[in-house]
């Protein structure tokens, strides 16, 4: 088996890996549930490569993500459900159907008109999907209702953002960011009460309400909460690495350092970052 730029080679490789007699023992025993975490992980690694601007890594990670698609399609083919070709056909049909302004005659010639057209087409697709599910005897549908288009499979922050964006389309929204700050303070107060009561379930519930409100203000000021938090995560990594390096230079183990000493170095790291920003200006 030789590598190739043809997608058929990757499909052949996956079929070989899943062969019940001559395939890889690990690949053979996998199913949709066991592979699902890897699929999510690969999507995040693609995002990470993009954020770092590393095109070599991006090429590699996109390949890993494509492998996940081929893996799921192979398992579905073995179960008699669908093939990789069906996956490709479904997405190409969907993109052609949703872009009549590109692939057919359409009056949508502005971004707003295209968006309205897209929503109308998606509504038609949802009706068709409901009919297919009914024919298969599937009655429960978590994609129904006005919020049904928001996938529960999204990361929680992204799901919250999309739920709020969706609800805002019918006017269920704050008119300005300032009242959301009041809501955040209200949620903090409720969290304080829950902490005093020591009710872990209530603490978790109030914490979720607080985070949801914070996501909401991020949306109003056009700061994507997922990206904002990722930026903070990067900042935390950088500053904590500075603590580690300073302690190492002083011959002190990270585990032996006091909180006061680590906080002192942390503040020094912040001062360095501010000086760099000022210098760049």
C-alpha positions, 0 to 999 in steps of 0.5 A: 500500500502506497500513499496517494493524493487520491481520496480512494487510497485513504478509503482503501486504507481504512477498509484494510484497517477494519478488515475482520481477519487481517486488519488492525485489532484496535481499529476493528474494535472501535465504534461510533461512540469510542471514535467520537472523542477523537473526532472532537479532539482532531477538530480542536487541533485543526483550530489550534494550528490555525490560531498558531498560523502553522500551515504544516501542522494545519495540513497534517491536522486536516488529514487527521480530521479527514481520517475521522470522517472516513472512519465513521463512513466506513463503520456506517458502510459496514452497518449497511447505513451509508458510504463515504460516497453518500457523505460526499453526495449529501454535502455537495447536494446541500451546498448546491441547494443552499447557493442558488445565487451561485449555481442557479438563477436567484434574486439574492444579490446582497449578503442579507438577501443570501442569508434570508435565502439560506434560512428559507432553504434550511427550513425546507430541509428541516421539513424534509428531514422530519418526513424521513425520520417519521418514515423510519419511526424516529419520533424524538427529535432534539432538533425540533423547535426554533432552537433546534438548529443549534447543535448540542454537540457544540462546546458549551460556550459556543452552544450558549452563544448560538442559542442567544443569537438564535433567540435574538432573531425573534426579539428575545434579547437585551437591548444594550450591554449595560443591563447584562452587567446588572444581570451578571452581578445578580448571578454572582450574588446568587452564586454567593448564596449557593456557596454559603448554603453548600449545595453543590447542585445549586452552585453548579446551576448558578455557575452555569447561569453566570457563565451564560450571562457572561457569554451574552455580554460578549455577544453584545460587544462582538467578542466571541466568548470561545476566542476570548477565553482561548486568548486568556488561556494562552495568557495564563500559559505564558505567565505560568511558564514565566513563573516556572522558568524564574523558579527554575533559574533560582534553583527552586522547585515549582512544587515547593514555591509558596503562593505568595512567591508565585503571585509575585512572579505572576505580577512581574510577568504582567508588568513585562507584558504591559511594557512590551505592549507600550513599546510596540505602540 
